[in-house]
Amino acid sequence: MKKAFLSLHASIFLAGFTGVLGRLITLNEGMLVWWRLFITSATMAVIYFISGSLRKVPQSLHFKIAKAGAFVALHWVFFYGSIKYANVSIGLTCFSSVGFFSAFFEPIILKRKLDWIEVLFGSLAIAGIGLIFHFDGQYGVGIILGLISSIFAAIFPILNKNLVSELPAGDLTFHELTWALLILTLLMPVYYTYFSDGRYLPNGADFLWLLVLSWLCTIVAFNLSLQSLKKISPFAVNLSFNLEPVYGIIWAFVIYHENQYLNSSFYYGVALILLTVTLQTIRLYKRRTLNEV
């Protein structure tokens, strides 16, 4: 069990580093995501080719997987856009609003009753982001992009809810990321018409960090989380991933000293967001305990 928890938190710690890498890599957000998807998909394709373990996808699932892949691609583009236009701490803090959007989208998509407690907790998280926005208007564009990213991030697991029972997690991830790469490639001409900075290829340092992002923070982190699932319940894994923004902000403070540019309003906002995560964690834990009695 101890090894499983170490694997889980190692995967979360690596996931938290993605925001820092988004600032280290000098490509714009569109090309950064394209190269991340390309390297990850190509690496997984080689692994599956050697192992021969990839399962064929039923025809009925192709459109659903493609739709989920599109949401992954858009989430990553807007997430890294938030970091580029603001900073790592702002981008990761905005990611905490996923719960707010999930509270609305999940009942709509899955056709279940709206949970007003979830709406309340999500609203508190949005209030925390409002405090952060208040302290400096220069981060306005980054915050807006971060909130849009959170909308896509909230919808993605809802779309995956029925898919995870149809395919092994690794196979599903490979197919979704491959579709994400294809869809983003098709969108690139439009993207570069309006947002081009003239760079298509990473320089040497960028390519090194892209390998770290694709291999360590995507493939290795994913495999570590899967290993932890052998001993830890999915419920505990999902709750633990609430720490990802916290780890990411710690990375940003240590590497970029972003705490020097943030005043008390930022910390009040983060404290409010962490409070909502804690309350929701306690609520879900109690609900699960009651269901098991």
TIROKOL-456096 format. One record per residue: residue number from 0; residue in three letters; x, y, z of N, C-alpha, C in turn. Coordinates in steps of 0.02 Angstrom, whole numbers, plus 50000, padded with zeros to 5 digits. Example, Ala and Ser with C-alpha at 12.3 -4.5 7.8 and 13.67 -1.06 7.14 Angstrom:
TIROKOL-456096
SITE seq type   n.X   n.Y   n.Z  ca.X  ca.Y  ca.Z   c.X   c.Y   c.Z
SITE   0  ALA 50660 49716 50390 50615 49775 50390 50660 49835 50390
SITE   1  SER 50642 49888 50354 50684 49947 50357 50645 50002 50394
***
This chain:
TIROKOL-456096
SITE seq type   n.X   n.Y   n.Z  ca.X  ca.Y  ca.Z   c.X   c.Y   c.Z
SITE   0  MET 50041 49939 50000 50000 50000 50000 50043 50064 50000
SITE   1  LYS 50097 50063 50041 50142 50120 50044 50171 50136 49976
SITE   2  LYS 50192 50084 49939 50221 50094 49873 50169 50123 49825
SITE   3  ALA 50107 50102 49832 50054 50127 49789 50043 50202 49801
SITE   4  PHE 50044 50223 49864 50035 50294 49880 50094 50336 49855
SITE   5  LEU 50155 50307 49860 50213 50342 49834 50208 50350 49759
SITE   6  SER 50185 50298 49724 50175 50303 49651 50124 50356 49634
SITE   7  LEU 50069 50357 49672 50016 50406 49659 50041 50477 49667
SITE   8  HIS 50074 50492 49721 50097 50561 49733 50155 50579 49688
SITE   9  ALA 50194 50531 49666 50246 50545 49616 50213 50567 49551
SITE  10  SER 50159 50533 49532 50124 50551 49470 50093 50621 49476
SITE  11  ILE 50065 50638 49534 50035 50704 49544 50089 50758 49543
SITE  12  PHE 50146 50742 49574 50202 50790 49576 50227 50804 49506
SITE  13  LEU 50232 50752 49465 50253 50761 49395 50202 50801 49357
SITE  14  ALA 50137 50786 49368 50084 50823 49334 50087 50897 49352
SITE  15  GLY 50103 50912 49415 50108 50981 49436 50164 51019 49402
SITE  16  PHE 50214 50983 49377 50271 51014 49344 50255 51037 49273
SITE  17  THR 50198 51015 49245 50180 51034 49176 50173 51109 49167
SITE  18  GLY 50148 51143 49219 50141 51215 49215 50209 51250 49209
SITE  19  VAL 50257 51228 49248 50325 51257 49245 50355 51246 49176
SITE  20  LEU 50346 51186 49149 50372 51171 49082 50338 51215 49029
SITE  21  GLY 50275 51231 49040 50240 51276 48993 50273 51344 48988
SITE  22  ARG 50303 51366 49043 50339 51430 49041 50410 51421 49015
SITE  23  LEU 50441 51364 49029 50510 51352 49005 50513 51346 48929
SITE  24  ILE 50463 51313 48900 50462 51303 48828 50440 51367 48794
SITE  25  THR 50480 51392 48747 50469 51457 48717 50420 51457 48659
SITE  26  LEU 50401 51398 48634 50350 51395 48582 50285 51423 48608
SITE  27  ASN 50242 51450 48563 50177 51473 48586 50134 51412 48605
SITE  28  GLU 50078 51426 48637 50037 51373 48666 50014 51321 48614
SITE  29  GLY 49998 51344 48553 49974 51297 48502 50026 51247 48481
SITE  30  MET 50086 51271 48466 50140 51226 48444 50166 51184 48502
SITE  31  LEU 50165 51213 48563 50186 51174 48621 50142 51112 48630
SITE  32  VAL 50077 51122 48625 50030 51065 48633 50037 51017 48575
SITE  33  TRP 50046 51044 48514 50053 50999 48456 50114 50953 48464
SITE  34  TRP 50171 50981 48485 50231 50940 48493 50223 50892 48552
SITE  35  ARG 50190 50913 48605 50177 50868 48661 50136 50808 48638
SITE  36  LEU 50084 50821 48600 50041 50767 48575 50079 50722 48527
SITE  37  PHE 50119 50753 48484 50155 50714 48433 50206 50667 48467
SITE  38  ILE 50246 50693 48512 50297 50652 48545 50265 50597 48587
SITE  39  THR 50212 50615 48624 50178 50566 48666 50146 50511 48624
SITE  40  SER 50109 50530 48573 50075 50481 48530 50125 50437 48494
SITE  41  ALA 50178 50467 48468 50229 50428 48431 50263 50378 48478
SITE  42  THR 50279 50400 48539 50312 50356 48587 50266 50298 48606
SITE  43  MET 50202 50312 48619 50156 50260 48637 50144 50212 48578
SITE  44  ALA 50144 50239 48517 50135 50197 48458 50192 50146 48451
SITE  45  VAL 50253 50170 48464 50311 50125 48461 50306 50071 48515
SITE  46  ILE 50286 50092 48576 50279 50044 48631 50227 49991 48614
SITE  47  TYR 50170 50013 48588 50116 49966 48570 50136 49922 48511
SITE  48  PHE 50174 49949 48464 50197 49909 48407 50243 49853 48430
SITE  49  ILE 50288 49868 48477 50334 49818 48502 50298 49766 48544
SITE  50  SER 50252 49789 48586 50217 49742 48631 50159 49706 48596
SITE  51  GLY 50132 49738 48544 50075 49708 48509 50013 49701 48551
SITE  52  SER 50005 49744 48601 49950 49736 48649 49892 49784 48637
SITE  53  LEU 49897 49826 48586 49844 49875 48574 49781 49841 48547
SITE  54  ARG 49724 49857 48579 49661 49827 48557 49628 49869 48503
SITE  55  LYS 49590 49836 48461 49553 49871 48408 49493 49907 48438
SITE  56  VAL 49481 49968 48414 49425 50007 48440 49362 49991 48401
SITE  57  PRO 49307 49975 48435 49243 49964 48401 49222 50025 48360
SITE  58  GLN 49193 50014 48303 49174 50069 48259 49129 50119 48294
SITE  59  SER 49087 50096 48338 49038 50139 48372 49071 50189 48420
SITE  60  LEU 49134 50177 48437 49168 50220 48486 49212 50274 48455
SITE  61  HIS 49224 50270 48390 49272 50316 48359 49252 50389 48369
SITE  62  PHE 49189 50405 48357 49168 50475 48363 49172 50499 48435
SITE  63  LYS 49153 50457 48483 49156 50475 48554 49228 50488 48576
SITE  64  ILE 49274 50446 48553 49344 50454 48571 49372 50517 48539
SITE  65  ALA 49353 50529 48476 49377 50589 48441 49353 50652 48477
SITE  66  LYS 49290 50651 48499 49262 50709 48535 49300 50721 48600
SITE  67  ALA 49315 50668 48637 49354 50675 48699 49424 50701 48684
SITE  68  GLY 49454 50676 48629 49521 50700 48610 49521 50774 48593
SITE  69  ALA 49467 50798 48561 49462 50869 48545 49461 50911 48608
SITE  70  PHE 49426 50888 48659 49422 50926 48722 49490 50926 48757
SITE  71  VAL 49528 50871 48752 49595 50869 48781 49639 50922 48747
SITE  72  ALA 49639 50922 48681 49681 50969 48644 49664 51041 48661
SITE  73  LEU 49599 51058 48662 49578 51126 48676 49594 51145 48749
SITE  74  HIS 49585 51099 48795 49602 51112 48865 49676 51130 48871
SITE  75  TRP 49719 51090 48841 49791 51103 48846 49810 51169 48813
SITE  76  VAL 49782 51184 48755 49800 51247 48720 49781 51307 48763
SITE  77  PHE 49720 51307 48791 49700 51364 48832 49737 51365 48899
SITE  78  PHE 49754 51307 48926 49791 51304 48989 49860 51336 48980
SITE  79  TYR 49896 51316 48927 49962 51345 48917 49957 51417 48893
SITE  80  GLY 49902 51435 48859 49891 51505 48843 49885 51547 48905
SITE  81  SER 49850 51520 48956 49843 51555 49020 49910 51568 49052
SITE  82  ILE 49954 51518 49050 50020 51525 49079 50062 51576 49041
SITE  83  LYS 50057 51574 48974 50096 51620 48933 50074 51693 48944
SITE  84  TYR 50008 51704 48951 49982 51772 48959 49983 51797 49031
SITE  85  ALA 49989 51751 49079 49992 51770 49150 50055 51740 49180
SITE  86  ASN 50047 51688 49219 50104 51651 49246 50080 51582 49269
SITE  87  VAL 50126 51542 49293 50110 51473 49312 50060 51472 49369
SITE  88  SER 50070 51513 49419 50026 51513 49477 49955 51531 49459
SITE  89  ILE 49947 51580 49415 49880 51601 49394 49846 51545 49354
SITE  90  GLY 49884 51516 49306 49855 51463 49264 49833 51403 49306
SITE  91  LEU 49873 51383 49354 49855 51325 49396 49799 51341 49444
SITE  92  THR 49796 51402 49469 49742 51421 49513 49675 51421 49477
SITE  93  CYS 49675 51446 49415 49614 51446 49375 49590 51375 49362
SITE  94  PHE 49638 51328 49359 49620 51258 49349 49576 51231 49405
SITE  95  SER 49580 51264 49463 49539 51242 49520 49465 51256 49510
SITE  96  SER 49447 51293 49459 49376 51308 49445 49342 51250 49409
SITE  97  VAL 49379 51196 49394 49350 51139 49360 49288 51113 49397
SITE  98  GLY 49291 51111 49464 49235 51086 49503 49172 51127 49493
SITE  99  PHE 49180 51193 49486 49122 51236 49474 49087 51218 49409
SITE 100  PHE 49125 51211 49356 49096 51196 49291 49069 51124 49289
SITE 101  SER 49103 51078 49323 49079 51009 49325 49010 51005 49358
SITE 102  ALA 48999 51047 49409 48935 51046 49445 48877 51061 49398
SITE 103  PHE 48889 51100 49345 48836 51116 49297 48834 51068 49237
SITE 104  PHE 48894 51053 49211 48896 51013 49149 48878 50940 49160
SITE 105  GLU 48899 50912 49217 48885 50841 49229 48810 50825 49232
SITE 106  PRO 48770 50865 49268 48697 50851 49266 48666 50859 49197
SITE 107  ILE 48692 50907 49158 48665 50918 49091 48681 50860 49044
SITE 108  ILE 48745 50840 49044 48767 50788 48997 48744 50719 49019
SITE 109  LEU 48747 50705 49084 48729 50639 49109 48656 50635 49130
SITE 110  LYS 48620 50692 49124 48549 50695 49139 48533 50672 49211
SITE 111  ARG 48566 50704 49258 48552 50691 49329 48534 50756 49363
SITE 112  LYS 48510 50752 49424 48488 50811 49461 48547 50855 49480
SITE 113  LEU 48537 50920 49477 48589 50968 49495 48602 50964 49570
SITE 114  ASP 48666 50961 49589 48687 50959 49659 48706 51030 49681
SITE 115  TRP 48662 51061 49720 48672 51131 49738 48731 51141 49786
SITE 116  ILE 48749 51089 49823 48808 51094 49866 48871 51100 49823
SITE 117  GLU 48874 51060 49769 48930 51065 49723 48933 51133 49690
SITE 118  VAL 48874 51160 49673 48871 51227 49644 48898 51279 49693
SITE 119  LEU 48879 51271 49758 48903 51318 49809 48978 51314 49816
SITE 120  PHE 49006 51254 49820 49079 51247 49826 49114 51276 49765
SITE 121  GLY 49086 51261 49707 49116 51288 49645 49113 51363 49643
SITE 122  SER 49059 51392 49668 49052 51465 49670 49104 51497 49716
SITE 123  LEU 49119 51463 49772 49171 51487 49817 49239 51487 49782
SITE 124  ALA 49252 51435 49742 49315 51433 49704 49318 51491 49654
SITE 125  ILE 49263 51505 49621 49260 51561 49574 49272 51627 49611
SITE 126  ALA 49244 51633 49672 49256 51693 49713 49330 51700 49729
SITE 127  GLY 49363 51644 49742 49435 51646 49755 49473 51671 49694
SITE 128  ILE 49452 51648 49635 49484 51671 49573 49470 51746 49564
SITE 129  GLY 49410 51768 49584 49394 51839 49581 49441 51881 49623
SITE 130  LEU 49458 51856 49682 49506 51891 49725 49574 51896 49690
SITE 131  ILE 49594 51843 49658 49658 51843 49623 49657 51892 49565
SITE 132  PHE 49602 51893 49529 49595 51940 49472 49598 52012 49497
SITE 133  HIS 49571 52024 49556 49565 52092 49582 49633 52124 49595
SITE 134  PHE 49683 52082 49613 49745 52112 49636 49786 52142 49579
SITE 135  ASP 49776 52120 49517 49815 52148 49462 49780 52133 49396
SITE 136  GLY 49756 52185 49364 49719 52177 49301 49761 52152 49244
SITE 137  GLN 49828 52155 49249 49870 52133 49194 49864 52059 49180
SITE 138  TYR 49837 52022 49229 49829 51950 49220 49760 51931 49194
SITE 139  GLY 49721 51981 49174 49652 51969 49153 49646 51920 49096
SITE 140  VAL 49685 51929 49043 49682 51884 48985 49701 51813 49006
SITE 141  GLY 49753 51806 49046 49775 51740 49069 49722 51706 49110
SITE 142  ILE 49686 51744 49152 49633 51715 49193 49575 51692 49150
SITE 143  ILE 49556 51732 49101 49501 51713 49056 49519 51649 49018
SITE 144  LEU 49580 51646 48992 49602 51585 48957 49603 51525 49004
SITE 145  GLY 49623 51536 49066 49625 51482 49115 49555 51456 49131
SITE 146  LEU 49506 51501 49135 49437 51481 49148 49408 51442 49089
SITE 147  ILE 49424 51464 49028 49401 51426 48968 49433 51357 48968
SITE 148  SER 49497 51353 48986 49531 51289 48991 49496 51243 49041
SITE 149  SER 49473 51271 49096 49440 51232 49148 49373 51205 49124
SITE 150  ILE 49339 51242 49080 49276 51218 49052 49288 51154 49012
SITE 151  PHE 49339 51156 48969 49355 51096 48929 49378 51039 48974
SITE 152  ALA 49417 51056 49027 49442 51005 49073 49385 50973 49112
SITE 153  ALA 49332 51012 49126 49275 50986 49163 49233 50938 49121
SITE 154  ILE 49228 50952 49056 49187 50910 49012 49222 50845 48994
SITE 155  PHE 49289 50847 48989 49326 50788 48967 49312 50725 49007
SITE 156  PRO 49318 50726 49075 49305 50664 49112 49232 50641 49108
SITE 157  ILE 49186 50689 49097 49116 50669 49089 49107 50629 49025
SITE 158  LEU 49141 50650 48972 49138 50613 48909 49171 50545 48916
SITE 159  ASN 49221 50541 48960 49258 50479 48970 49222 50429 49015
SITE 160  LYS 49170 50451 49048 49138 50410 49099 49115 50342 49072
SITE 161  ASN 49087 50342 49012 49063 50280 48982 49118 50245 48941
SITE 162  LEU 49168 50282 48920 49221 50252 48878 49268 50208 48919
SITE 163  VAL 49279 50225 48983 49328 50188 49022 49307 50115 49033
SITE 164  SER 49244 50100 49026 49221 50031 49034 49225 49992 48969
SITE 165  GLU 49240 50027 48914 49242 49995 48848 49312 49976 48827
SITE 166  LEU 49363 50013 48850 49432 50001 48830 49478 50005 48890
SITE 167  PRO 49536 49970 48890 49586 49978 48942 49609 50051 48944
SITE 168  ALA 49627 50075 49003 49645 50146 49011 49702 50167 48965
SITE 169  GLY 49753 50125 48959 49810 50143 48916 49790 50149 48843
SITE 170  ASP 49750 50101 48819 49727 50103 48750 49684 50165 48737
SITE 171  LEU 49640 50180 48784 49596 50238 48777 49637 50302 48774
SITE 172  THR 49687 50309 48817 49729 50368 48818 49765 50376 48751
SITE 173  PHE 49793 50321 48725 49829 50324 48662 49783 50348 48605
SITE 174  HIS 49723 50319 48601 49677 50337 48547 49653 50409 48554
SITE 175  GLU 49640 50430 48616 49616 50499 48626 49670 50550 48609
SITE 176  LEU 49732 50536 48629 49786 50583 48614 49802 50584 48539
SITE 177  THR 49795 50527 48506 49806 50524 48434 49753 50565 48398
SITE 178  TRP 49690 50558 48419 49637 50600 48391 49649 50674 48407
SITE 179  ALA 49672 50689 48467 49686 50758 48486 49739 50787 48440
SITE 180  LEU 49791 50748 48425 49844 50770 48379 49816 50783 48310
SITE 181  LEU 49775 50738 48284 49746 50746 48218 49702 50808 48214
SITE 182  ILE 49659 50817 48264 49613 50874 48264 49651 50940 48269
SITE 183  LEU 49702 50942 48313 49741 51003 48321 49779 51019 48256
SITE 184  THR 49804 50967 48223 49838 50976 48159 49792 51008 48107
SITE 185  LEU 49730 50985 48106 49681 51013 48059 49664 51085 48075
SITE 186  LEU 49668 51103 48140 49651 51171 48161 49710 51219 48154
SITE 187  MET 49770 51193 48144 49830 51235 48144 49829 51291 48091
SITE 188  PRO 49806 51278 48029 49804 51333 47980 49763 51393 48005
SITE 189  VAL 49707 51379 48036 49665 51433 48063 49701 51466 48122
SITE 190  TYR 49731 51426 48165 49765 51452 48223 49822 51499 48202
SITE 191  TYR 49861 51478 48153 49918 51519 48133 49898 51579 48091
SITE 192  THR 49838 51580 48065 49815 51639 48029 49807 51698 48077
SITE 193  TYR 49787 51682 48139 49770 51735 48187 49821 51741 48245
SITE 194  PHE 49857 51687 48261 49900 51689 48320 49972 51669 48306
SITE 195  SER 49993 51671 48244 50060 51647 48227 50114 51694 48253
SITE 196  ASP 50168 51664 48279 50227 51703 48295 50285 51683 48250
SITE 197  GLY 50269 51643 48198 50319 51625 48147 50362 51566 48165
SITE 198  ARG 50352 51536 48224 50394 51479 48245 50354 51415 48242
SITE 199  TYR 50384 51366 48208 50352 51300 48203 50392 51246 48237
SITE 200  LEU 50458 51254 48240 50503 51203 48266 50532 51223 48333
SITE 201  PRO 50539 51177 48379 50570 51192 48444 50646 51198 48436
SITE 202  ASN 50677 51241 48476 50750 51242 48477 50775 51185 48521
SITE 203  GLY 50840 51180 48530 50868 51124 48567 50841 51118 48637
SITE 204  ALA 50840 51174 48673 50816 51174 48743 50741 51156 48745
SITE 205  ASP 50703 51186 48698 50631 51171 48696 50618 51097 48685
SITE 206  PHE 50657 51067 48639 50646 50996 48624 50661 50952 48685
SITE 207  LEU 50713 50971 48723 50729 50934 48783 50672 50938 48833
SITE 208  TRP 50645 50998 48844 50590 51006 48891 50526 50972 48866
SITE 209  LEU 50517 50971 48800 50459 50936 48772 50463 50861 48785
SITE 210  LEU 50524 50834 48782 50533 50763 48799 50516 50750 48872
SITE 211  VAL 50538 50795 48916 50521 50788 48987 50445 50792 48996
SITE 212  LEU 50414 50840 48962 50341 50849 48967 50304 50788 48941
SITE 213  SER 50326 50761 48885 50291 50705 48853 50305 50639 48887
SITE 214  TRP 50368 50627 48905 50387 50562 48933 50374 50558 49008
SITE 215  LEU 50400 50607 49045 50393 50604 49118 50324 50626 49142
SITE 216  CYS 50302 50685 49118 50240 50715 49144 50177 50688 49111
SITE 217  THR 50184 50650 49058 50125 50621 49025 50126 50545 49031
SITE 218  ILE 50175 50512 49000 50176 50439 48998 50193 50409 49066
SITE 219  VAL 50249 50432 49097 50270 50404 49161 50219 50420 49216
SITE 220  ALA 50195 50483 49217 50146 50503 49267 50082 50462 49260
SITE 221  PHE 50062 50450 49198 50001 50411 49185 50011 50339 49210
SITE 222  ASN 50068 50309 49194 50081 50240 49215 50086 50234 49291
SITE 223  LEU 50115 50283 49324 50119 50282 49397 50049 50284 49428
SITE 224  SER 50006 50325 49399 49938 50329 49426 49901 50264 49416
SITE 225  LEU 49914 50230 49359 49882 50165 49346 49907 50113 49396
SITE 226  GLN 49973 50114 49411 50000 50067 49460 49968 50076 49528
SITE 227  SER 49956 50139 49546 49926 50152 49612 49855 50126 49615
SITE 228  LEU 49821 50123 49558 49752 50099 49557 49746 50024 49574
SITE 229  LYS 49802 49988 49571 49801 49918 49589 49789 49908 49663
SITE 230  LYS 49807 49959 49703 49800 49953 49776 49754 50006 49806
SITE 231  ILE 49745 50062 49770 49706 50118 49796 49643 50127 49754
SITE 232  SER 49589 50145 49786 49525 50153 49750 49528 50214 49704
SITE 233  PRO 49490 50211 49648 49486 50270 49604 49463 50332 49641
SITE 234  PHE 49418 50324 49691 49395 50380 49730 49453 50416 49764
SITE 235  ALA 49497 50379 49796 49554 50408 49831 49603 50440 49782
SITE 236  VAL 49611 50409 49723 49656 50437 49672 49630 50504 49647
SITE 237  ASN 49565 50508 49633 49536 50570 49607 49541 50626 49658
SITE 238  LEU 49529 50610 49722 49535 50661 49774 49607 50685 49781
SITE 239  SER 49654 50639 49776 49725 50657 49784 49748 50704 49729
SITE 240  PHE 49718 50699 49669 49738 50742 49613 49717 50814 49623
SITE 241  ASN 49677 50828 49675 49662 50897 49693 49725 50934 49714
SITE 242  LEU 49778 50896 49731 49841 50927 49752 49883 50951 49693
SITE 243  GLU 49863 50933 49632 49904 50951 49574 49918 51026 49569
SITE 244  PRO 49866 51070 49574 49881 51142 49571 49927 51165 49627
SITE 245  VAL 49919 51134 49686 49961 51153 49743 50034 51137 49729
SITE 246  TYR 50047 51075 49705 50115 51056 49687 50143 51102 49632
SITE 247  GLY 50101 51118 49583 50124 51161 49528 50143 51230 49551
SITE 248  ILE 50103 51258 49596 50118 51325 49623 50183 51324 49664
SITE 249  ILE 50193 51270 49701 50256 51263 49739 50316 51261 49691
SITE 250  TRP 50309 51222 49636 50361 51221 49584 50375 51292 49559
SITE 251  ALA 50321 51330 49544 50329 51398 49517 50363 51444 49567
SITE 252  PHE 50346 51437 49631 50378 51478 49682 50452 51463 49688
SITE 253  VAL 50469 51398 49686 50539 51377 49694 50581 51397 49634
SITE 254  ILE 50556 51384 49574 50596 51394 49513 50594 51466 49488
SITE 255  TYR 50534 51497 49488 50528 51564 49459 50519 51618 49512
SITE 256  HIS 50514 51600 49574 50504 51648 49629 50443 51693 49615
SITE 257  GLU 50390 51661 49590 50330 51700 49573 50297 51731 49634
SITE 258  ASN 50312 51704 49693 50283 51733 49754 50304 51805 49765
SITE 259  GLN 50358 51827 49732 50381 51896 49738 50334 51945 49704
SITE 260  TYR 50294 51919 49656 50251 51963 49616 50177 51958 49637
SITE 261  LEU 50164 51921 49691 50095 51908 49711 50083 51940 49780
SITE 262  ASN 50026 51975 49787 50013 52007 49851 49961 51967 49891
SITE 263  SER 49936 51996 49945 49893 51960 49991 49828 51936 49958
SITE 264  SER 49802 51972 49908 49740 51952 49875 49747 51884 49843
SITE 265  PHE 49806 51871 49815 49818 51805 49784 49813 51750 49836
SITE 266  TYR 49844 51761 49893 49845 51709 49945 49776 51699 49976
SITE 267  TYR 49737 51754 49982 49668 51747 50006 49628 51706 49956
SITE 268  GLY 49638 51719 49893 49602 51682 49841 49620 51608 49841
SITE 269  VAL 49685 51593 49846 49707 51523 49848 49680 51489 49911
SITE 270  ALA 49681 51525 49968 49655 51496 50030 49581 51477 50023
SITE 271  LEU 49542 51521 49990 49471 51507 49980 49462 51446 49935
SITE 272  ILE 49502 51441 49883 49498 51383 49838 49517 51319 49874
SITE 273  LEU 49570 51321 49914 49590 51262 49952 49537 51242 50003
SITE 274  LEU 49503 51292 50031 49448 51278 50078 49393 51239 50043
SITE 275  THR 49375 51260 49983 49321 51225 49947 49342 51153 49929
SITE 276  VAL 49405 51144 49910 49430 51077 49894 49427 51033 49957
SITE 277  THR 49447 51061 50014 49446 51023 50076 49374 51004 50096
SITE 278  LEU 49328 51052 50092 49259 51039 50109 49228 50986 50063
SITE 279  GLN 49243 50991 49999 49216 50942 49952 49246 50873 49965
SITE 280  THR 49310 50871 49982 49342 50807 49998 49309 50774 50058
SITE 281  ILE 49298 50814 50111 49265 50788 50171 49195 50763 50155
SITE 282  ARG 49159 50802 50114 49090 50784 50096 49088 50718 50057
SITE 283  LEU 49132 50712 50008 49134 50651 49968 49155 50591 50010
SITE 284  TYR 49203 50602 50055 49226 50547 50098 49169 50522 50143
SITE 285  LYS 49131 50569 50173 49076 50550 50216 49021 50514 50177
SITE 286  ARG 49007 50539 50116 48957 50508 50074 48977 50436 50056
SITE 287  ARG 49041 50428 50039 49064 50361 50021 49063 50313 50082
SITE 288  THR 49080 50340 50141 49080 50300 50202 49008 50276 50218
SITE 289  LEU 48960 50321 50211 48890 50304 50224 48866 50251 50175
SITE 290  ASN 48887 50256 50112 48866 50208 50061 48894 50138 50074
SITE 291  GLU 48953 50136 50108 48985 50072 50120 48960 50039 50184
SITE 292  VAL 48923 50078 50226 48896 50050 50289 48838 50002 50274
***
